[in-house]
């Protein structure tokens, strides 16, 4: 009784989408031709840059809090 029901289509069926077309995700990759070491180095540099921005924002917030408590 339950085995003959067709599957529900509540989601996109990605297995039969035909990913070999010109608009496949692999063709749109920005990291095409980059090996794993270069990709790791790039992401590490991006992480260091983001950490620097966060530290600058934290330092500026701390400086403003100290200045406000001193009454400047």
N, CA, C and O atoms as CSV, one atom per row, in Angstrom:
chain,resi,resn,atom,element,x,y,z
A,1,UNK,N,N,0.815,-1.184,0.000
A,1,UNK,CA,C,0.000,0.000,0.000
A,1,UNK,C,C,0.864,1.256,0.000
A,1,UNK,O,O,0.595,2.179,-0.768
A,2,UNK,N,N,1.886,1.314,0.833
A,2,UNK,CA,C,2.711,2.506,0.904
A,2,UNK,C,C,3.868,2.472,-0.094
A,2,UNK,O,O,4.387,3.527,-0.458
A,3,UNK,N,N,4.278,1.304,-0.537
A,3,UNK,CA,C,5.435,1.197,-1.417
A,3,UNK,C,C,5.142,1.699,-2.818
A,3,UNK,O,O,6.082,2.027,-3.541
A,4,UNK,N,N,3.894,1.775,-3.234
A,4,UNK,CA,C,3.556,2.185,-4.591
A,4,UNK,C,C,3.369,3.692,-4.735
A,4,UNK,O,O,3.090,4.165,-5.836
A,5,UNK,N,N,3.514,4.449,-3.667
A,5,UNK,CA,C,3.323,5.895,-3.768
A,5,UNK,C,C,4.557,6.546,-4.375
A,5,UNK,O,O,5.677,6.167,-4.033
A,6,UNK,N,N,4.382,7.516,-5.266
A,6,UNK,CA,C,5.538,8.203,-5.843
A,6,UNK,C,C,6.204,9.098,-4.789
A,6,UNK,O,O,5.536,9.576,-3.872
A,7,UNK,N,N,7.490,9.321,-4.915
A,7,UNK,CA,C,8.166,10.179,-3.930
A,7,UNK,C,C,7.688,11.621,-4.041
A,7,UNK,O,O,7.324,12.084,-5.122
A,8,UNK,N,N,7.692,12.311,-2.935
A,8,UNK,CA,C,7.270,13.713,-2.918
A,8,UNK,C,C,8.368,14.590,-3.515
A,8,UNK,O,O,9.554,14.305,-3.348
A,9,UNK,N,N,7.983,15.626,-4.190
A,9,UNK,CA,C,8.940,16.553,-4.809
A,9,UNK,C,C,8.979,17.858,-4.023
A,9,UNK,O,O,8.678,18.923,-4.564
A,10,UNK,N,N,9.347,17.776,-2.753
A,10,UNK,CA,C,9.444,18.964,-1.909
A,10,UNK,C,C,10.800,19.639,-2.020
A,10,UNK,O,O,11.029,20.677,-1.399
A,11,UNK,N,N,11.687,19.071,-2.790
A,11,UNK,CA,C,13.044,19.577,-2.875
A,11,UNK,C,C,13.505,19.478,-4.324
A,11,UNK,O,O,12.885,18.793,-5.137
A,12,UNK,N,N,14.584,20.159,-4.636
A,12,UNK,CA,C,15.146,20.089,-5.979
A,12,UNK,C,C,15.917,18.786,-6.133
A,12,UNK,O,O,16.764,18.457,-5.303
A,13,UNK,N,N,15.630,18.069,-7.164
A,13,UNK,CA,C,16.306,16.806,-7.421
A,13,UNK,C,C,17.636,17.096,-8.100
A,13,UNK,O,O,17.683,17.324,-9.308
A,14,UNK,N,N,18.705,17.087,-7.332
A,14,UNK,CA,C,20.017,17.450,-7.871
A,14,UNK,C,C,20.733,16.274,-8.512
A,14,UNK,O,O,21.722,16.472,-9.217
A,15,UNK,N,N,20.266,15.071,-8.288
A,15,UNK,CA,C,20.948,13.911,-8.862
A,15,UNK,C,C,20.678,13.778,-10.345
A,15,UNK,O,O,21.529,13.269,-11.075
A,16,UNK,N,N,19.518,14.219,-10.817
A,16,UNK,CA,C,19.174,14.087,-12.229
A,16,UNK,C,C,19.127,15.435,-12.923
A,16,UNK,O,O,18.473,15.567,-13.958
A,17,UNK,N,N,19.801,16.438,-12.381
A,17,UNK,CA,C,19.727,17.775,-12.953
A,17,UNK,C,C,20.597,17.924,-14.193
A,17,UNK,O,O,20.430,18.892,-14.935
A,18,UNK,N,N,21.503,17.017,-14.440
A,18,UNK,CA,C,22.365,17.118,-15.613
A,18,UNK,C,C,23.422,18.189,-15.411
A,18,UNK,O,O,23.365,19.242,-16.046
A,19,UNK,N,N,24.373,17.941,-14.546
A,19,UNK,CA,C,25.376,18.937,-14.191
A,19,UNK,C,C,26.503,19.062,-15.208
A,19,UNK,O,O,27.530,19.672,-14.911
A,20,UNK,N,N,26.335,18.508,-16.385
A,20,UNK,CA,C,27.405,18.579,-17.365
A,20,UNK,C,C,27.179,19.680,-18.394
A,20,UNK,O,O,27.864,19.709,-19.416
A,21,UNK,N,N,26.249,20.574,-18.153
A,21,UNK,CA,C,25.971,21.667,-19.073
A,21,UNK,C,C,26.945,22.814,-18.900
A,21,UNK,O,O,27.818,22.765,-18.034
A,22,UNK,N,N,26.801,23.866,-19.731
A,22,UNK,CA,C,27.734,24.997,-19.648
A,22,UNK,C,C,27.579,25.807,-18.360
A,22,UNK,O,O,28.501,26.528,-17.981
A,23,UNK,N,N,26.445,25.707,-17.687
A,23,UNK,CA,C,26.218,26.468,-16.453
A,23,UNK,C,C,26.393,25.603,-15.217
A,23,UNK,O,O,25.809,25.889,-14.171
A,24,UNK,N,N,27.184,24.558,-15.326
A,24,UNK,CA,C,27.446,23.696,-14.176
A,24,UNK,C,C,28.276,24.458,-13.151
A,24,UNK,O,O,29.029,25.367,-13.502
A,25,UNK,N,N,28.134,24.080,-11.879
A,25,UNK,CA,C,28.852,24.775,-10.809
A,25,UNK,C,C,30.354,24.649,-10.964
A,25,UNK,O,O,31.082,25.566,-10.584
A,26,UNK,N,N,30.840,23.552,-11.504
A,26,UNK,CA,C,32.277,23.381,-11.676
A,26,UNK,C,C,32.824,24.386,-12.691
A,26,UNK,O,O,33.963,24.836,-12.569
A,27,UNK,N,N,32.023,24.732,-13.679
A,27,UNK,CA,C,32.472,25.693,-14.684
A,27,UNK,C,C,32.501,27.107,-14.124
A,27,UNK,O,O,33.226,27.956,-14.644
A,28,UNK,N,N,31.730,27.378,-13.076
A,28,UNK,CA,C,31.663,28.715,-12.502
A,28,UNK,C,C,32.624,28.905,-11.337
A,28,UNK,O,O,32.602,29.953,-10.692
A,29,UNK,N,N,33.450,27.935,-11.059
A,29,UNK,CA,C,34.332,27.983,-9.900
A,29,UNK,C,C,35.404,29.049,-10.075
A,29,UNK,O,O,36.031,29.140,-11.130
A,30,UNK,N,N,35.614,29.859,-9.032
A,30,UNK,CA,C,36.667,30.864,-9.052
A,30,UNK,C,C,38.021,30.231,-8.788
A,30,UNK,O,O,39.050,30.783,-9.177
A,31,UNK,N,N,38.033,29.092,-8.139
A,31,UNK,CA,C,39.283,28.457,-7.724
A,31,UNK,C,C,39.739,27.394,-8.719
A,31,UNK,O,O,40.499,26.496,-8.356
A,32,UNK,N,N,39.294,27.482,-9.947
A,32,UNK,CA,C,39.646,26.468,-10.925
A,32,UNK,C,C,41.132,26.561,-11.268
A,32,UNK,O,O,41.626,27.643,-11.584
A,33,UNK,N,N,41.824,25.475,-11.212
A,33,UNK,CA,C,43.234,25.440,-11.538
A,33,UNK,C,C,44.150,25.756,-10.369
A,33,UNK,O,O,45.362,25.858,-10.559
A,34,UNK,N,N,43.616,25.912,-9.177
A,34,UNK,CA,C,44.426,26.196,-7.997
A,34,UNK,C,C,44.520,24.926,-7.171
A,34,UNK,O,O,43.511,24.277,-6.899
A,35,UNK,N,N,45.734,24.576,-6.773
A,35,UNK,CA,C,45.881,23.359,-5.983
A,35,UNK,C,C,45.525,23.624,-4.520
A,35,UNK,O,O,45.251,24.763,-4.140
A,36,UNK,N,N,45.530,22.587,-3.717
A,36,UNK,CA,C,45.061,22.676,-2.331
A,36,UNK,C,C,45.961,23.563,-1.483
A,36,UNK,O,O,45.468,24.258,-0.595
A,37,UNK,N,N,47.258,23.557,-1.731
A,37,UNK,CA,C,48.168,24.398,-0.937
A,37,UNK,C,C,47.935,25.876,-1.200
A,37,UNK,O,O,47.952,26.681,-0.268
A,38,UNK,N,N,47.718,26.242,-2.458
A,38,UNK,CA,C,47.438,27.636,-2.782
A,38,UNK,C,C,46.098,28.072,-2.206
A,38,UNK,O,O,45.959,29.194,-1.720
A,39,UNK,N,N,45.121,27.187,-2.263
A,39,UNK,CA,C,43.811,27.512,-1.716
A,39,UNK,C,C,43.878,27.686,-0.204
A,39,UNK,O,O,43.230,28.577,0.345
A,40,UNK,N,N,44.648,26.852,0.467
A,40,UNK,CA,C,44.823,26.983,1.918
A,40,UNK,C,C,45.541,28.281,2.257
A,40,UNK,O,O,45.159,28.966,3.206
A,41,UNK,N,N,46.569,28.628,1.500
A,41,UNK,CA,C,47.292,29.879,1.742
A,41,UNK,C,C,46.390,31.085,1.516
A,41,UNK,O,O,46.461,32.060,2.265
A,42,UNK,N,N,45.549,31.032,0.502
A,42,UNK,CA,C,44.633,32.134,0.222
A,42,UNK,C,C,43.619,32.300,1.343
A,42,UNK,O,O,43.362,33.419,1.786
A,43,UNK,N,N,43.053,31.219,1.798
A,43,UNK,CA,C,42.055,31.323,2.868
A,43,UNK,C,C,42.699,31.744,4.183
A,43,UNK,O,O,42.076,32.457,4.970
A,44,UNK,N,N,43.948,31.314,4.439
A,44,UNK,CA,C,44.649,31.767,5.645
A,44,UNK,C,C,44.903,33.262,5.599
A,44,UNK,O,O,44.750,33.947,6.611
A,45,UNK,N,N,45.290,33.779,4.437
A,45,UNK,CA,C,45.519,35.222,4.299
A,45,UNK,C,C,44.219,35.995,4.486
A,45,UNK,O,O,44.216,37.059,5.105
A,46,UNK,N,N,43.117,35.474,3.957
A,46,UNK,CA,C,41.823,36.127,4.142
A,46,UNK,C,C,41.409,36.116,5.610
A,46,UNK,O,O,40.852,37.096,6.106
A,47,UNK,N,N,41.677,35.018,6.304
A,47,UNK,CA,C,41.358,34.933,7.732
A,47,UNK,C,C,42.173,35.931,8.545
A,47,UNK,O,O,41.641,36.572,9.452
A,48,UNK,N,N,43.471,36.071,8.226
A,48,UNK,CA,C,44.305,37.042,8.936
A,48,UNK,C,C,43.832,38.473,8.688
A,48,UNK,O,O,43.842,39.301,9.599
A,49,UNK,N,N,43.421,38.758,7.463
A,49,UNK,CA,C,42.920,40.088,7.136
A,49,UNK,C,C,41.630,40.384,7.907
A,49,UNK,O,O,41.468,41.476,8.450
A,50,UNK,N,N,40.726,39.423,7.954
A,50,UNK,CA,C,39.482,39.602,8.688
A,50,UNK,C,C,39.739,39.751,10.183
A,50,UNK,O,O,39.079,40.557,10.840
A,51,UNK,N,N,40.678,38.995,10.729
A,51,UNK,CA,C,41.021,39.121,12.138
A,51,UNK,C,C,41.600,40.501,12.436
A,51,UNK,O,O,41.315,41.080,13.484
A,52,UNK,N,N,42.402,41.025,11.529
A,52,UNK,CA,C,42.931,42.377,11.695
A,52,UNK,C,C,41.831,43.420,11.719
A,52,UNK,O,O,41.881,44.359,12.514
A,53,UNK,N,N,40.833,43.264,10.851
A,53,UNK,CA,C,39.707,44.204,10.841
A,53,UNK,C,C,38.907,44.122,12.140
A,53,UNK,O,O,38.481,45.147,12.672
A,54,UNK,N,N,38.704,42.930,12.641
A,54,UNK,CA,C,37.967,42.758,13.898
A,54,UNK,C,C,38.744,43.366,15.057
A,54,UNK,O,O,38.156,44.005,15.929
A,55,UNK,N,N,40.057,43.174,15.075
A,55,UNK,CA,C,40.879,43.759,16.139
A,55,UNK,C,C,40.879,45.284,16.070
A,55,UNK,O,O,40.863,45.943,17.109
A,56,UNK,N,N,40.897,45.846,14.888
A,56,UNK,CA,C,40.814,47.307,14.751
A,56,UNK,C,C,39.480,47.830,15.264
A,56,UNK,O,O,39.442,48.851,15.949
A,57,UNK,N,N,38.398,47.154,14.947
A,57,UNK,CA,C,37.083,47.580,15.434
A,57,UNK,C,C,37.003,47.459,16.952
A,57,UNK,O,O,36.418,48.318,17.611
A,58,UNK,N,N,37.586,46.400,17.510
A,58,UNK,CA,C,37.579,46.226,18.966
A,58,UNK,C,C,38.421,47.300,19.642
A,58,UNK,O,O,38.027,47.834,20.679
A,59,UNK,N,N,39.572,47.620,19.066
A,59,UNK,CA,C,40.422,48.660,19.645
A,59,UNK,C,C,39.741,50.018,19.577
A,59,UNK,O,O,39.815,50.792,20.531
A,60,UNK,N,N,39.084,50.318,18.469
A,60,UNK,CA,C,38.374,51.588,18.347
A,60,UNK,C,C,37.229,51.676,19.351
A,60,UNK,O,O,36.993,52.739,19.925
A,61,UNK,N,N,36.522,50.584,19.566
A,61,UNK,CA,C,35.437,50.571,20.547
A,61,UNK,C,C,35.977,50.778,21.951
A,61,UNK,O,O,35.400,51.532,22.734
A,62,UNK,N,N,37.069,50.121,22.273
A,62,UNK,CA,C,37.686,50.282,23.583
A,62,UNK,C,C,38.180,51.712,23.785
A,62,UNK,O,O,38.010,52.278,24.865
A,63,UNK,N,N,38.780,52.292,22.771
A,63,UNK,CA,C,39.260,53.669,22.855
A,63,UNK,C,C,38.109,54.645,23.061
A,63,UNK,O,O,38.226,55.577,23.856
A,64,UNK,N,N,37.012,54.445,22.363
A,64,UNK,CA,C,35.840,55.302,22.548
A,64,UNK,C,C,35.246,55.137,23.938
A,64,UNK,O,O,34.793,56.113,24.537
A,65,UNK,N,N,35.240,53.921,24.455
A,65,UNK,CA,C,34.709,53.699,25.806
A,65,UNK,C,C,35.583,54.381,26.864
A,65,UNK,O,O,35.068,54.953,27.825
A,66,UNK,N,N,36.896,54.320,26.684
A,66,UNK,CA,C,37.798,54.987,27.638
A,66,UNK,C,C,37.643,56.490,27.540
A,66,UNK,O,O,37.617,57.178,28.560
A,67,UNK,N,N,37.539,57.010,26.326
A,67,UNK,CA,C,37.378,58.450,26.154
A,67,UNK,C,C,36.046,58.926,26.742
A,67,UNK,O,O,35.978,60.000,27.340
A,68,UNK,N,N,35.005,58.139,26.575
A,68,UNK,CA,C,33.703,58.538,27.117
A,68,UNK,C,C,33.702,58.478,28.636
A,68,UNK,O,O,33.041,59.293,29.280
A,69,UNK,N,N,34.419,57.541,29.219
A,69,UNK,CA,C,34.445,57.455,30.686
A,69,UNK,C,C,35.287,58.573,31.296
A,69,UNK,O,O,35.056,58.963,32.441
A,70,UNK,N,N,36.251,59.087,30.553
A,70,UNK,CA,C,37.071,60.180,31.040
A,70,UNK,C,C,36.406,61.553,30.844
A,70,UNK,O,O,36.826,62.544,31.442
A,71,UNK,N,N,35.384,61.596,30.016
A,71,UNK,CA,C,34.638,62.821,29.799
A,71,UNK,C,C,35.155,63.685,28.686
A,71,UNK,O,O,34.899,64.889,28.689
A,72,UNK,N,N,35.872,63.130,27.728
A,72,UNK,CA,C,36.372,63.937,26.617
A,72,UNK,C,C,35.318,64.153,25.598
A,72,UNK,O,O,35.562,64.814,24.588
